[in-house]
Amino acid sequence: MTSVTVTAADGGSAPTEVMVGHTITLKATALYEDGTQAPALAVKWKSSVPANATVTDGVVSGAATGTTDITATVNGVTSDPLTITVIPVPVESVAFTSTVNSGVLGTDVTLTAEITPEDATDKTLTWESSKPDVAAFTKTGAPAGGKILSLLKAGATTITVTAGGKTATMEFTVENPPLDALTVTAEARAGGQTLTVAEALGTDLQRRYKITAEADKPTVTYDQVLATADGWLAYPANGQVSGAEGDVATVVDVKNKGANARAVGTVTLPAPLA
């Protein structure tokens, strides 16, 4: 026997790459003095860097990215080294597994995503919000494959998750929370009406009201600024107001700083007593 050659198991050109966690199969062929070739028996296979790839009976198993030289020895004759490069298993795609695409201001939601294939070498997910003032990834503690999104301001943002150069995007909407409801009643009195609000005024809030015709009743939304310049009046301690029969009294609770709406209730006024 004059030499040993290493080829692919099917006799084709020897492969030069294997992915981490995957295998390739090699074959050793002996060349004899008379020019004949035959599959080699009793082959001793060796990997120069077993930490990167091992070889058993011609099966090369990728273990870590890097290179190694594979040789086959038969009856004291060793093949030329075959350099094998162990490459990462690439990410083919990334996709959201959470279905939530909206939430209420001031809360947190956990978004999740998965990578295909499952044995991708680098499963690192990178998360980004196009408008971090609306929603941002500032908290830790999410489960594997997830990220906590804090909802900071009403509006819309685009969420992007990236892994291995592949991305997925979703549109996410941050909604204002509903206003608390105030239960308002009105009783006729001489020259006007007396309003009663069942709910106590919350901490750091002030109460205001406005009387309008039914057709002009204001629509109040969460965080809307209800300024005195827009006709909102300080709620009287005795609840006494003056309106015409059929007018609507809108009562609101707003923050002390900024007059941002937090609660609202309405009542139709009865005719004042003579």
N, C-alpha and C positions, 0 to 999 in steps of 0.2 A: 504494500500500500504506500502510495507516494504522497497523498494529501487528503484532507477532509474539507468539504465545503458545506456551508450552511445556507439553506434556502427556506422559503415558505413551505408549509406542510404539504401544499399541493404541487410543489416543485417549482413554483414561480419565483420571481425575484424576492429576496428576503425583505420583509417590512422593516422600516426604520423608526416607526413610532408606535407607542401604545399609550392609551389613556390610563390615568390613575384609576385603579379598581377594575380594570379590564385586562384581557389577556390576548396574546397572539401565540400561534403555535409554529415552531420551527422544525426543520428536518435536517439531519446530518447525512451527507452522502460521501462514501469512500471512493477514491480513485486509485486503481491498482496499476502495477507496472505494465500490464498488457494493454492499458488504455480503457479497460472496462470500469464501469461505475456500478455501485450497488448501495442500497440503503445500509447505513452503518449500524452495527449492533453494539450493544454494551457501551453506549456513549456516556461520557462523563461531561455533563454540562456545567458551566460556571458563569456567574455574573460578577463582574469586577466591583460593582457597587450594589450589594443586595438591599441596601436601604432604599434605593431608587426602584429596583426591580429584581425579583427572584426568578430563577429558572429551574424547573423540575420536569424531566423527561421531555424537554423541548418546549414546554409551555412557559412563556414569559408572562409574569404577573406584575403590572405596574403598581408601585407602592407610593412613590412620591415624585414630584416633578424633578427632572434632572436627566442625566445620561448615565449609561452603563455599557460596558463591552461584554457581549455574550460570546463565549467560545465553546466548541465541542471537541473533545479529545477521544480518539479511538486508537487503541493499541499504541499509545505513546505519541501519536501524531495529533497535533492540535490545529484546528482551523484558524484562519485569519479572524481577528476580532470583528464582530458585527456590532456597530455602535447603535444602540437603541435609545431614542429620546422619549422620556416619559412626559406626556403633556397633560394639562388639566382637562377634566371633562367640562366642555363649554356649556354655558347656559343657553338653552334654546328659546325659552320664553319666560316671562314673568306675568302673573295675572293676579288681580284682586280676588280674594276669597270672601271678604266682607261685602255685604250688600248695602250697608247704610251709606247714603250720600247726602245726608242733611242732618242738622242737629240744632239745638237751642243754645243761643248765646249764654255763655257762662258755664257751660258744661264741657265734659271731655268725652270723646268717643275713641274706641280702639279700632284701627283699620288693620287688616291682615292681607297677606299676599303669599303666593306660593311660586316656587321655581320649578321649571321643567328642564331637564329630567331631575328626578329625585337625587341622583348621585352626582350632580354637578359639584365640581371641586370647591368652588367659592360660592357660598350661599349668602353672602353679605347683601343685605337690602339697604338701599339708600332712599330716604323719603324726603320729599320737598313739597312745600306749599308755595304757589305762585304769588300769593298775597299773605305774607306772614302776619300782617296787622289784622287780617280777618280770622285766620286760623293758623296755628303754628305747632310744630313738633318740639316742645320744650321739656317734656316730662319723660322720665324713665319708668321702668317697671312693667312694660308690656310683655306679653308672652312671646315665645320664639315665633318669628315670622310676622310680628305685629308692631305697631307703633301707636302711641297715644297722641291724638290730635286735640289740642285745646282750642275751643271756640271763643274768639275774642271780640269780634265785632260783626254785626249783621252785614251780610254781603255774600259774594261768591268767590271761590278760589279754585284753582286747578291743582289737584294732587297728583304727583308723579312718583312712582316707585321704580327704582332701577336696580338691576342685578346683572353683572357680567356683560354690560353694554346693551342689554335689552330693557325696554321700558314699558310701563302701562300707565295710563292716565285716567282720571275720573274728575268730573265736575262736582264740587261739594258746595252746598249752600248752608250758610249760617243764618238761622231765623231768630227774630226777636221772640222772647217768651210772651205768652199771653198776659194781658193785664189782669191784675187781681180785680175781682168784682166787688163793687160797693152796693149795699142794699139801701136805697134811698126812698124815703116816704115823705109826703108833703101834707100838711094840715092847714086848712084855711084859717086865717086870723084877720082881724080888722086891718084893712089896708094892704094885705099881702098874704104870705104863707110862712109856715114854720117847717123847715126841713129837719129831718132826723136821719142820721146815718148809723146803721146798726153796727158797723165795724169800727173798732178803735183805731186811732191814728197810729201808724207804725213809727218806730224809732227813726230819727233823722228825716222825717217826712213832714210836709205841711199840706194843708187842705185848701183847695180853691174851688170856685164855682163860676159858671156862666149861665145866664138865662137867654134863651133864643126862641124864635118861633120854631115850630116842629120841623118845618122845611129847612131850617138853617142849623139844625142840631149838629154840633161838630163831631167828626170822627176822630177818636183819640187812639193812638197806637203807643206801644211800649217805647219809652225813651224819648218820645216827642216832647219838645220844650213847650211848656204852656205858660207863657210870660204874661205879666200884667199888661204889657204894651199891646198884647193881642186881645185884651178884654177880660182876662181871667182875674177874678176878685178874691181877696182873702175870705175864707169861709167864716161867717159870723159865729161868735161863741154861742149865741143863743139860737142859732139856726134860722133867724128871721130874714126873709128876703121879700122882694116885691116884684111880682110878675103878673101878667095877665092870664086869664083862664085859657088853658090849652097850650100855653108856653111850656117849654121843656127846661128843667134845671139839670145841668150836667155838673156833677161833683167829681173832682179828681183829687188824688193824693200824689204829690210830686216830691222829688228830692229837694232838700233844703238848698243844696248847691246845684244850680243849673236848671231847676224846675222841670226835671225829666219825669215824665208820667210813669206811675207805678200801679195805679188803680183807678177805676172809673165806674160811675153809676149814674143813672138818669131817672127822672120822675116827671110826669106830666102834672102841671100845677092846676089846682082847683081855683075857682073864682074866689077872690078875696071877699071877706065879710065886710058888710057895709058898716 
